[in-house]
Amino acid sequence: MPPRESVSSRHTVQSCRYPRFAQIDGRHPLRAAVPRGHVDYAARRRHDGEVVYFNFALAREMGLVPAGHPDRMNRNLSRAILDTFCLVIINEHDLEHGLRVPARDLLPHPYMATRYLQLQHPDKRGATSGDGRSVWNGSARHNGVTWDVTSCGTGVTRLCPATAEHQRFFKTGTRIAEYGCGTAALAEGMADALMSEVFYRNGVRTERVLAVIGLPGGLAITVRAARNLLRPSHFFVHLKQGDLESLRGAADYYAARQIANGDWPKLREGAARYRYLAEETARCFARAAATFESEYIFCWLDWDGDNILVDGGIIDYGSVRQFGLFHREYRFEDVDRMSTTIPEQRQKARYIAQNFAQIRDFLCTGRKAPLASFADDPVLDLFDREFALERRRRLLANIGLPPRACRALLRSDPPEMESFRQAHAYFERARSSRGPLPVPDGVSWDAIFSTRDLLRELPERLRRSPEPISPEDFLEIARSSYANTRADRALTPHRTRMARQFQRSYLCLLGVAARALEMPLAALLAEVEWRSAVLNRRDRITGDSIDSAVKRLIVNRSALPATRMYRVIERFVAHQNTRPQRRRAPQRTTSRSRELRMLQRLLRVVEDLREGL
């Protein structure tokens, strides 16, 4: 391995102006906590990067820039970002071929690629799998909170699926094997930035993009941050191998971080923390699965726990999408397999909780009992209760009921709620008579009704007239652009009955809520109307619209340097905020007509593709 000599003086210069970046230098406490949980790589600085996007709000939250720092890129900040994150690892292929690296470009500390379980690998015990094109840059602590920072697109590691399959090391940038290039596309990084910020603003747990660094050839390095970036697969790799010492190290490290960050209560070391780990994971994954199902979020959950964080947060947006309708049969096609569907995510999440029950027992007893013996573990009952509760809460919230009404209905659980849930599910889950069809990234079976349109339009219609809407008008509101066959559009007797049940149970449920709040039904209906207009807006993002929006941003990249790119994305994300607020701050107009025109184009794209995948 090349000697680690001092780096260019530029790093010292930028550190004086933005010293907080200097703490992110490859060192990370996970390395010592789980010695067998990573592979170390020396790294060298690249000189061909450009800051395309920088998340000023997240940087202030992490303490990387001062609290009063303006949302404006400057030369010193750009240099600090590039000096810290514009790097590439020196991998096994480089060493085998005698790569010569100038001493001034060598970084002083190694960067780790972490080991975790991954189903793409032929070995299902995690002996060869983990970060295949990413490294952990380090951590940053500010205001009592520690953040993990990783980068994607920093070179191919020995933990990529291609090395396991072909039994050879690959040069970074090669395209001769799937999962063997070690690079990331600029479009991929920008899509991650857009979607993760929208999810974060709307209360969906997720990692966030701190920066996107553009590289030649349409490539990029995407820098990501979260309060704790451990995945279930970081535990499962040691569980499957029966490595109690490493598993205990991962569990102790994770618990200590959660407690120090204030995300867990203060618990005694040992069994108390292990029991809480299993229970909290069951709660988090139940809520996550219910959120994904209610908000039409596709996040490929599977038995390895790879594509999600231990707290249920979304990570790795390569296969994450949000649908405009409940396309419940959509499956993403990977190289050698098809994904789970949105409804199937519940069972996968429950299975992950079952694995954590096995982990708890292994850590407490020192013996690894069969996973099947935890099929009736109490944490799974906890999972089922939390899932049902969160799904009901999400349904009530999406109707537009205020939080105090939701709490009252969840406590009383009136029969009207179940009647409405059934009618809502009927229209939400109805599929096209055409059956499954191929789509660009997999296969889908189109949804033909939009319950979001119903929930947005009904309050205003019912407030104007106490008479129910005719079944014909009801279906006209509900029909999506995918309902284009005669069978899809038919007003059958069953659909007529369900349209009437939907409206009847909807009004009855609002009546129960109004009585619980001791307010007139008309007043509650007026509040539901404006809340539902925000929650069920026509221009909610979808995966298709994000892809199209990113293409427009990249085409106009020369006119949108990092400062302008941030402003456009920030206003786009603010427009996607679906949290109803009575007094919403007016959006500041801008004299920069180019930015305003770009924002308007992006919003038109979102509305045009609002029902898609």
Secondary structure, DSSP 8 states (H G I E B T S, - for coil): --------HHHHHHHHHSGGGGG-SS--THHHH-TTSEEEE-EEE-SS-EEEEE-HHHHHHHTSS-TT--S---HHHHHHHHHHH-EEE--HHHHHTT----GGGB-SS-EEEEB---TTSS-TTSSS-B-SSEEEEEEEEETTEEEEEEEESS---TTSHHHHHHSS---TT--SSTT-S--EEHHHHHHHHHHHHHHHHTT--B-EEEEEEEEGGGEEEEEEEES----HHHHHHHHHHT-HHHHHHHHHHHHHHHHHTTSS----TTHHHHHHHHHHHHHHHHHHHHHHHHHTEE----TT--SB-TTS-B--GGG-EE-SS--TT-EEB-SS-B---TTTHHHHHHHHHHHHHHHHHHHHHS----GGGGTT-HHHHHHHHHHHHHHHHHHHHHHT--HHHHHHHHHH--HHHHHHHHHHHHHHH-B-TT--EEETTEEE--B-B-HHHHHHHHHHHHHH-SS---HHHHHHHHB-TT--SHHHH---HHHHHHHHHHHHHHHHHHHHHHHHHT--HHHHHHHHHHHHHHHT-TT---HHHHHHHHHHHHHTGGG--HHHHHHHHHHHHHHT-----SS-------S-HHHHHHHHHHHHHHHHTTT--
